[in-house]
Amino acid sequence: MTVFKNKKIILGVCGGIAAYKSAELVRLLIKQGAQVQVVMTQAALAFVGALTFQALSGRQVRSVLFDLDAEAGMGHIELARWADLILIAPATANSIAKIAHGMADDLLSTLSLASKAPLLIAPAMNQQMWHSEATQKNIDILLNRTGVLVCGPGEGEQACGDIGAGRMKEPAQLLSCCANLLASIVTNNDLSDPHLLEGKRVLITAGPTIEDIDPVRYVSNRSSGKMGYAIAQAAQQYGAEVLLISGPVALDAPDSIGLIRVRSAEQMHDAVFQVIDDIDIFIATAAVADYRPVKKVLNKIKKNTDTLTIELVKNPNILADVAALKDKPMTIGFAAETNDLEKYALDKLQRKNLDMIAANKVGESQGFEADNNELHLFWHNDGYKKLPYASKKQLARQLIDEIVLSLVAKD
Ligand code: PMT
């Protein structure tokens, strides 16, 4: 991954059992061409010896804020300016709290406060500590800052015997998250460049599908198409060749964007598969009806019975079928959830083998139809980013930014 070449990375290691895994992370980063300066907290020193990190990074490990020898060389502020990226792995609840609240009482928290570099946090702690209201609030504070990415924690058995969320992500997964953040540095000054997606063919599905019961009645949902149409426009602004496949909506066809109008899920599926071989990026924003009536009734059903049963059959899953292709495009799904957003979104991400999923809460005044929304982005490599409440047009732009960064990170 070329994004690592000569990048200066501060690896902050906090006190936790996962600290031993960070040694492997140093090795992977160096192998990718990065320069790594390890900074350990006092608690981290109780878990792993500084010598291990020193040998792997080829640099003296720093652990004290005011160290006469170290300050005579690269002082702590200089070190903060040196970094292209600060990666804290493992990040304990204590360090997360300090960084969220701007405390600077040791070298790592001071560096994090004094540096403009993007920050990648890999939490690792007991599952109860992770789920505590205080830690979750601190994570929210950090996620609302620009340039901060939280990777993990993973779920599983913990050193303390508990089972749940709190395990540090594996070094290879953290490497991928770093690549995404570094890509944002590479492109940062250029994200306004209208050519970033030039030469890329982007296919977007939008709106609802309509599944006819009889000539006057149907099964559908409340999707207005606003989110999908906004994404199509944002992709076009980056120079992509965009094709929009839309269910029935009241929106005007966007200027100079190819538009195919369909009605049912089966028609949308056919339209997608007519073109998918030439597509680089597929974004499934459409609220495709999951079921359709088994029988297509030609005449209006008469209301001469007190009850009526309509048998439904499952529609093809367009997104899953695209993601299952041998040469699949970069595939981004949406997840519309009323509850347990993260759990269901992650399940769809993994089960359908997607590159990214954008999850949103839907309900009476949320997600569907509204002009504003909030998105939670989950990547296949365990990256997570919240796009806070904003207009769908702004969110579309930010989503496309994230896709551009992922493409750069892949190179
Ligand atoms: O159109 P708006 O009013 O602006 O509202 C936007 C939105 C709420 C519709 C949008 O943000 C959104 O969440 N779209 C996905 C809606 C949905 O159907 O979610 P789902 O969790 O049921 O489906 C998961 C994914 O599978 C989606 O990417 C969907 O497009 C895709 N899918 C689902 C079923 C199916 N048969 N084929 C599919 O491709």
Residues whose N, C-alpha, C, O or C-beta is under 5 A from the ligand:
A	BS01	PMT	G207 R222 S223 S224 G225 K226 M227 A284 T285 A286 A287 V288 A289 D290 N315 P316 N317 I318 L319 G333 F334 A335 A336 N360 G367 F368 E369 A370
